[in-house]
Amino acid sequence: MPTPLPPDWTDRLALDRAHVWHPFTQMKVHEADPPVPVVGGEGCDLLLADGTRVLDGISSWWTCLHGHCHPRLMGALERQSGQLDHVMFAGFTHEPAVELVIRLRRRLPANLTRAFFSDNGSTAVEVALKMAFQAQLQRGEPGRTRFGALRHGYHGDTLGAVGVGELENYLTGLFRPLLLACERVEVPEDPRRELEGDATGWPERLEAARAALRAFFAEHGERLAAFIAEPLLQAAGGMRMWPPELLQELRTQCDAHGVYLIADEVMTGFGRTGTFLACEQAGVAPDLLCLSKGLTGGTLPLSMTWATEALYGLFWGEPESGRAFLHGHSYTANPLACAVACASLALFDDEPVLAQAAELSAAMADTFRILAAHPAVRQPRVLGTVGACRLVDPATGQAHPAEERFGWTLHRRALAHGLLVRPMGDCLYLLPPLSTPPDRLREAGETLLALLD
Ligand SMILES: Cc1ncc(COP(=O)(O)O)c(C=O)c1O
């Protein structure tokens, strides 16, 4: 049974309320409903200060892969912390960074040969956008001043990344006057991912979507520096699962129109969708690849933007040529983060991580099949270890109005029942660490079913 918070937490929460500004939060909410103190992490669970153990059903914002405080990752951190904490990466290098590049390269499409480090998903995207634009300039295409992107996309919260994300939502719309020039096109959700999907007419719809992509590139292709997409799964856009055939079409169109293809696998990378990268399921190799979140197994901030040799070659020259990529961050390639990332990749080599992900995927499908019986649940779907559905008010068949804060209430109630979920709008999803035992996932499904009732 949860106990009241220990007294020192009462004081800390008062200090938090006095001075801390939390992300994605209307802070007034915390006046009545303070942030939840977390004191530990163990396997797929988080330990709350009141003694509750909760399944981390969303991998702490989609980062945690092998479970919290995994001994191999923590051991690597401890070893590296006795060796080298940090050093600037311009003009210097170190073993964890080189080892990480070598380990990762083996798992990526062969055309990606050059790795640029930064420290979060948004900056990995900023780097890709800037690289693409500068590469186009340096190959004599100064007119390519715009980007292409998918509607419902999300690529981070820095201004460049916001500019290529969906604008018609509460997160980003107000920044419109400050953003990059971006043309957007929509891809349909893939009914084959739905557990009760009706794929009638799908071949025709797929063909129409292909034609729409071709028309988009015919209209905008000559002015685009790059096209960015989250392969197969638009995560923050509502866990929209879209067809690999259209990623293939994007590759074809980018090639035909001299546009770089940026795969933002910040969320989909590292086994989340069942394969190491989601791109693999379409047999597509991008020109630029953004990785973060699971890169360190979910322990430390780190990101990478991988580029092809051809793109890299456009930056090559004498110092006075002005062709260098003049971008970097204080913590670029932090050695502690790189060492942990190496340990995380070593787990992929030494343990059946992707086989576990396949088992989790099967359990995810079972869980959402059970949830699907509830009248509030619509469009249950699964891609790899990610399961999602829409929640409606059974009385109206419509999504709950935003002011009801149904998702937030479900999130808070589920916590009290040992489960961390955080619906996005009307999208309820589960995306636990890859190491989550399938039985724990099924329990989570039962908890959700009881709460929905
Ligand atoms: C696909 C995608 N790209 C980029 C980002 C931004 O990553 P970060 O929050 O580390 O800046 C996210 C974050 O959720 C994401 O899902």
The ligand as a Gaussian input file, in Angstrom:
#p B3LYP/6-31G(d) Opt

LIG

0 1
 C       10.737000      11.546000     -33.737000
 C       11.312000      12.518000     -32.752000
 N       12.274000      13.361000     -33.153000
 C       12.849000      14.233000     -32.309000
 C       12.451000      14.307000     -30.995000
 C       13.086000      15.301000     -30.068000
 O       13.910000      14.675000     -29.152000
 P       14.319000      15.434000     -27.813000
 O       13.104000      15.473000     -26.960000
 O       15.411000      14.584000     -27.236000
 O       14.802000      16.779000     -28.202000
 C       11.459000      13.439000     -30.530000
 C       11.015000      13.499000     -29.129000
 O       10.042000      12.951000     -28.731000
 C       10.862000      12.537000     -31.436000
 O        9.884000      11.693000     -31.058000

